[in-house]
Amino acid sequence: KLAPLRDGRLAYRPGRASAEDYALWVDALRAGLRFENLPDAVIRYRRHERALMMQERESRVADSCAVRQKVAGLLFPALTDHDRTALADALSRDLSAGQRWLDGVYALCRAHALVDSVPGIDAAWMAQRMEDNLLRLIRRALEAGSITTETLEGMTEECEAFADWRMAGKGRLDSQIVELSRSEEHTSELQSRE
């Protein structure tokens, strides 16, 4: 239905560089439009040197981050502004160390604790995507050598949402985190022997 576009409640706003379409979809959801996935491809994507995807990466990331922050506000209104910003940052950037990484991990944990309260979503699917992102963040930090098993244990003590998530489902996530840590420790040992 095009009524929200025609009556001005919704508009395509160029200027978000690579996130213009994403921003429009989010605004459309906020305006009450309904979306569904189609089983067939209905468009063809063309790549060329002047394409928006070819522009500076940091600009694309900043634009996507701004839209993701808006989505975080829609899905998780109980999160603080700081947590919504940290969540969007962690999902948009290749963070592997520092306070931004830690804030992102904690925000992801707090958002995960709220998944079941988000209306109209597949909570199991969203929880799995969040778990995938948490493990990605931890893997990057372990590979960069910016965290250790001891760091992860300290984080568990510091953030109740992280501790709860690690132990949920008979400790399934905890087992995956421990396995990541062991794998990285083993890799580091092999490299130091060489």
C-alpha positions in Angstrom: 0.0 0.0 0.0 1.4 3.3 -1.0 -0.8 5.6 1.1 2.0 6.4 3.7 4.3 7.4 0.8 1.6 9.5 -0.9 0.4 11.3 2.2 3.9 12.2 3.3 4.0 10.0 6.5 6.8 8.0 4.8 9.5 9.2 2.4 12.6 7.9 0.7 15.4 10.0 2.0 18.6 9.9 0.1 21.6 10.9 2.2 22.0 7.8 4.3 24.5 6.7 1.6 24.3 2.9 1.7 21.4 2.6 4.2 18.7 4.5 2.4 16.6 1.4 1.6 17.2 0.0 5.1 16.0 3.3 6.6 12.9 3.3 4.4 12.0 -0.3 5.5 12.4 0.7 9.1 10.3 3.8 8.7 7.7 1.7 6.8 7.5 -0.8 9.7 7.1 2.1 12.1 4.2 3.4 9.9 2.5 0.1 10.2 3.2 -1.4 6.8 3.4 -5.2 6.7 6.3 -7.0 5.0 6.6 -10.6 3.8 9.3 -12.5 2.1 8.7 -13.7 -1.4 9.9 -17.1 -2.4 11.1 -15.9 -5.8 13.7 -13.3 -6.8 12.0 -10.3 -8.2 14.9 -8.0 -8.7 18.4 -8.2 -10.1 21.3 -6.5 -8.4 23.9 -4.8 -10.6 27.4 -3.9 -9.4 29.5 -1.1 -10.9 32.3 1.2 -9.8 29.9 4.1 -9.0 27.6 1.9 -6.8 27.0 3.0 -3.3 28.6 -0.2 -2.0 31.9 1.0 -3.5 32.0 4.1 -1.4 34.1 4.6 1.7 33.4 1.7 4.2 33.3 3.8 7.4 30.6 6.0 5.9 28.5 2.9 5.0 29.0 1.5 8.5 28.0 4.8 10.2 24.8 5.0 8.1 23.9 1.3 8.9 24.7 1.9 12.6 22.3 4.9 12.7 19.5 2.8 11.2 20.2 -0.2 13.5 20.1 2.1 16.5 16.6 3.1 15.4 15.6 -0.6 15.0 17.0 -1.3 18.5 14.8 1.4 19.9 11.8 -0.1 18.2 12.5 -3.7 19.3 13.9 -3.0 22.8 12.5 0.2 24.2 13.4 -1.0 27.7 17.1 -0.7 26.8 18.9 2.5 27.8 20.0 4.8 25.0 23.6 3.8 25.8 22.7 0.1 25.3 20.9 0.8 22.0 23.9 2.7 20.7 26.3 0.0 21.9 24.1 -2.7 20.4 24.0 -1.0 17.0 27.7 -0.3 17.1 28.5 -4.0 17.9 26.3 -5.3 15.1 27.7 -2.8 12.6 31.4 -2.7 13.2 34.2 -5.3 13.4 34.9 -4.6 17.1 37.5 -6.8 18.7 38.7 -4.9 21.8 38.2 -2.0 24.1 35.3 -0.4 25.9 33.1 -0.2 22.7 33.5 -4.0 22.3 32.7 -4.6 26.0 29.7 -2.3 25.9 28.5 -4.0 22.7 28.7 -7.5 24.3 26.8 -6.3 27.4 24.1 -4.6 25.3 23.7 -7.7 23.2 23.3 -9.7 26.4 20.7 -7.3 27.8 18.8 -7.3 24.4 18.8 -11.1 24.4 17.2 -11.1 27.8 14.3 -9.1 26.3 13.7 -11.1 23.1 10.7 -13.0 24.4 9.0 -9.7 25.1 9.3 -8.4 21.5 5.9 -8.7 19.8 5.5 -10.0 16.3 8.9 -11.6 15.8 10.2 -15.2 15.7 11.9 -15.1 19.1 13.9 -18.3 18.5 15.3 -17.0 15.2 16.2 -13.6 16.8 17.8 -15.3 19.8 19.9 -17.5 17.5 21.1 -14.4 15.5 22.1 -12.7 18.7 24.0 -15.8 19.8 25.8 -15.9 16.5 26.8 -12.3 16.9 27.9 -12.7 20.5 30.1 -15.7 19.4 31.5 -13.6 16.5 32.4 -10.8 18.8 34.1 -13.1 21.3 35.9 -15.0 18.5 37.3 -11.7 17.1 38.5 -10.6 20.5 40.1 -13.9 21.2 41.8 -13.9 17.8 43.1 -10.4 18.4 44.4 -11.4 21.8 42.4 -8.7 23.5 40.6 -11.0 25.9 41.4 -14.2 27.7 39.4 -16.9 29.4 39.9 -15.0 32.6 38.5 -11.8 31.0 35.4 -13.8 30.0 35.0 -15.1 33.5 35.3 -11.5 34.9 32.7 -10.4 32.4 30.4 -13.1 33.6 30.7 -11.8 37.2 30.3 -8.2 36.1 27.2 -8.6 33.9 24.2 -10.6 35.2 22.7 -10.8 31.7 25.9 -12.4 30.3 26.0 -14.9 33.2 22.3 -15.8 32.7 22.7 -16.3 29.0 25.8 -18.4 29.3 24.0 -20.8 31.7 20.7 -20.9 29.9 19.7 -24.1 28.1 21.9 -26.3 30.3 24.9 -24.1 29.6 24.9 -24.6 25.9 26.3 -21.1 25.2 28.8 -21.4 28.0 30.1 -24.6 26.3 30.5 -22.8 23.0 32.4 -20.0 24.6 34.7 -22.4 26.5 35.3 -24.3 23.2 36.2 -21.0 21.5 38.6 -20.1 24.3 40.3 -23.5 24.2 40.6 -23.4 20.4 42.2 -20.0 20.5 44.5 -21.0 23.4 45.6 -24.1 21.4 46.2 -21.9 18.3 48.3 -19.5 20.3 50.4 -22.4 21.8 51.1 -23.7 18.3 52.1 -20.3 17.0 54.5 -19.7 20.0 56.2 -23.1 19.4 56.9 -22.2 15.8 
